[in-house]
């Protein structure tokens, strides 16, 4: 039960929190927050602390159900009494007059009056029961392990409660068998296996979780504003540390962490000296003139993209993380065990993003040119298309996962500096000291290597990826099946249903856990695998993300969308790829560049996506601000050459930043054009979800800035639980695809997906599956 002091003797007098200051204004409908959980879970102390915190900005009435139950067999009757005698009148804006139970006499005692304050906090076993939930704006469930609950309850109430523990627990069992309050609760405190007492600070986390709920968002706006206005503690360290060592030291043990890794691109001005001469500019592209495309060599676009790397996790007092699954958001505060605080509520992802980030106005960090000043980092999966005009497909994984970084390091590769950032909190200083020490340790003995990837000092392995034998991948589509789908896409084009179809397929391998198999395969180590990939294929938008059992290792060269704090928008789609042949001479490599730049099919594909993105950006842009500053530039990377264009615009004042992102999602280079009808065609042809692949990875800064890459050249590693059927296996997936147009050759399209898969597969020691 709840705190049992009123059951241990004569009826206690009303505690001050039961009756708030008399309310003489007009009748009001209070917000009702129920704090529920089984006996001994810690509800009472949480409710008292929560009520005190809420009183900072409003009046609060606190009601304990222990004062309502009619005796030791009165759980069900107490719930009904509370509904009819307390919550019903309060919801009508009337004072509630009710009889407190006299535990000593075993009868109803004195009358109490609860005025309709701004907030009513109802606490006790059954506070979140179905009968009472109809009156509640939010239910908080406090979880604790059974033995720990009993120990705490009996330690608190002594022998008064001991004779009745089993009697009361049986009533809880009967009630909860038909009413899963934990599942219905909007906020859950703790985990099923958690045994420690609530840690200091969990009340603040519960209050923060409540501010996430749409039903309480307006009421708790002052608390949300206070949380979002926290300042940033900054330390600037002149250093060029080994990035791999630094991430491993600071975030290698973090269950949730993101590394946005500008591992650099090999781009020279000569790569971009390709003008759109001969390009077929359609009437809708009339503002794309030759001068627009000749102005900027790719080096001027690509080099700034490679300047900053960002490393962060969800640790610290103010860290948190979120996951979105088919219309439901889950925001978690605190560690995964034993005492996380989890808010769960229905909402479209982009609506949540608009609330969490869309109106952010925090100042930038002085002298730091990077748009990131702490904020959200993570991925948006392709199946979020359901909110952007696409159909609803189950991805099997969360459709989006982000962590809120209250602490991070930003590496400025151009200036040789590391910026250590942390939101103001009691643990900020100690973390900044720890990060600074890691930077110093990671700088010792480091030498510069090509593409901005540092070489490790003596004693640190430079061959991080070690798998006993290479993963064996299977393709969702055989060569014949994929080429048939290319032909089917061309039939849709011939029918006038689409102009371009970005067809994809998936390669998949499963590595068993448990120390390997007779075949020799062992589960990969995600971070080691990423280290190998970034060394093999440095890229300006490389990234590593870990969200529990899901890890993402990306070597993407493509920007999806950048949004500056001042409203500047930029998209840089890639359409057109050629593999760089190992051992080729400079002259042979240059010949490949010239062929790609002049190829009519690649230029047509690229131009169609340019037109699509111009349209996507125009929905929320200042009229007349959308333009193409670079068309058909060739960027060269370690393993491929790419045909890239740049579209710029300016966000319309007052426009929603989150809606601007949604208007461009999924990335047009991964759908085709027109986007919505082509996504429907892709659903039929591909017959399976894309998941993380074809989505976006990046950050949403507290300043309102964002920078997102397209998820391509990306290995997704999903670790199953050891209790699952795969016995702790690792599922590897690699998405690959290409744009299909009217004059595509099916065999060439199949060869293109082999080219795009090569770098990742070869790094793993694997080969493209035989048909």
Buried (B, 14 or more C-beta within 10 A) or exposed (E): BBBBBBBBEEBBEBBEBBBBEEBEEEEBEBBBBBBBBBBBBBBBBBBBBBBBBBBEBBBBBBBBBBBBBBBBBBBBEBBBBBBEBBBBBBBEEEBBEBBBBBBBEEEBBEEBEBBBBBBBBBBBBBBBBBBBBEBBBBBBBBBBBEEBBBBBBBEBBEEBBEEBBEEBBEBBEEBBEEBEBBEBBBBBBBBEEBBEEBEEBBBBBBBBBBBBBBBBBEBBEEBBEEBBEBEBBBBBBEBBBBBBBBBBBBBBEBBBBBBBBBBBBBBEEBBBBBBBEEBEBEEEBEEBBEEBBBEBBBBBBBBEBBBBBBBBBBBBBBBBBBBBBBEBBBBBBBBBBBBBBBBBBEBBBBBBBBBBBBEBEBEBBEEBEBBBBBBBBBBBBBBBBBBBBBEEBEBEBBBBBBBBBBBBBBBBBBBEBBBBBBBEBEBBEEBBEBBBEBBEEBBEEBEEBEBBBBBBBEEBEEEBBEBEBBBEBEBBBBBEBBBBBBEBBBEBBEEEBBBBBBBBBBBBBBBBBEEBEEEEBBBBBBBBBBBBBBBBBBBBBBBBBBBEBBBBBBBBBBBBBBBBBEBBBBBBBBBBBBBBEEEEEEEEBBEBBEEBBEBEBBBBBBBBBBBBBBBBBBBBBBEEBBBBBBBBBBBBBBBBBBBBBBBBBBBBEEBBBBBBBBBBBBBBBBBBBBBEBBBBBBBEBBEBBBBBBBBBBBBBBBBBBBBBBBBBBBBBBBBBEEEEEBEBBBBBBBBBBBBBBEEBEBEEBBBBBBBBBBBBBBBBEBBBBEE
